[in-house]
């Protein structure tokens, strides 16, 4: 794990806390996005803990995900406001810890992300579902104006039955 935090005491405290836990391997502690991108090229990290406030934090997540797509980014200190969490999610963050998060919240978020899951409050989950529905409505495809011909329908029925190309050709002469 790579820890990125502007506040030195905070990043060193996180490094000490996670460094003492045998489940985690801290490969680096840096203060900026630029240092993080350089460090990711030098050391393998599967998770990046990122504590950079809005809006720079969202841009940092985008840059990290673009430069190292295999890395899962956990945004730290996120205000649990729908817009902030959604912005981090849309940027590519795999998880987040709210501003008021405890040590246990940090551990739970990292464990969750490492399993391919994301922990969030019911209110944030609802906001994410609403955002997903809005995106789906915005990207609906327009219906196709033409209908299939009778011959195309015959081919489609045979495909649906699992017929091969040869069987379809034979059935339809």
Beta strands, then each sheet from edge to edge (+ up, - down):
strand 1: 2-5
strand 2: 28-30
strand 3: 47-51
strand 4: 72-78
strand 5: 95-98
sheet 1: 2+ 1+ 3+ 4+ 5+
end
